[in-house]
Amino acid sequence: MVNVTDLKKSIRWNLTAGASRPNPQGTFNVTNVTLSQTFRIIANIAEINGDPRYTMNNVSYIIPSTPLKLADYVNNGTGVFELDKFLIYADNPSVVNGTFVQSGTYKGWVEIVFTNELQVLDSWHLDGFGFYVVG
């Protein structure tokens, strides 16, 4: 029978490999990273065609008939979404309906600032590698 403790001690880490290693929570200091992009998202309510709509930077999201990742893979998003049209620092001058996708820096550190001055609570689903909530 193999003693598990002895087996664990006999394993050596190949530190030249790109594989993941044990990382205890709280060991990475995120205060020293260099941000590559900043997105400022302002939640608001606007009236479009007589109907009240929630907006982000004065853009009301339209759900496309083709999933975004599939459209990007098949035809580079042509006809499904508009790339980099979304204003990331301020409101659009007028309220619009649209499906806008913002590109990000590969392996970059992105700061997303959510601003909500409405009397309702926003909930957001963030899809990506990892997120650190600051405040």
C-alpha positions, 0 to 999 in steps of 0.5 A: 500500500502506498502512503499518500503523504510520501507520494505527495512529497515525491512529486516535483514541480516542473516550473518550466512548463506552462501548467497551472500550479497551486495558488492560495487565494489572496496571494496575487496583489492586484494593486500593482497591475497596469490597466490596458483599458477602462470602460465606463458603463452608465445605466439609464432609462430612455424612451425609444419608439414610445416604450421605456427601455433600460440603456447602457451609455444610451444604447438599448441592447437588441438580442440578435437572432444568431448568438454573438460567438457563433456570428463572430466565428462564421462571418466575423459578426457582419450583419449581427453586431457592430464592433467597437461602436459602443462609446466607452467613456461617455453617453452616446449623444442620442438613444439608439437600439443596437447590438454593439460589441467592444473589443478588449486587449488580449490578456490585458487588465480591464477596468469596468466602472458601473455607474447607476444613479437610478432608483432600481438595482442593476444586476450584471453577468460578467463573462471572462477569465477573472474578476476582482470587485473593488467597490 
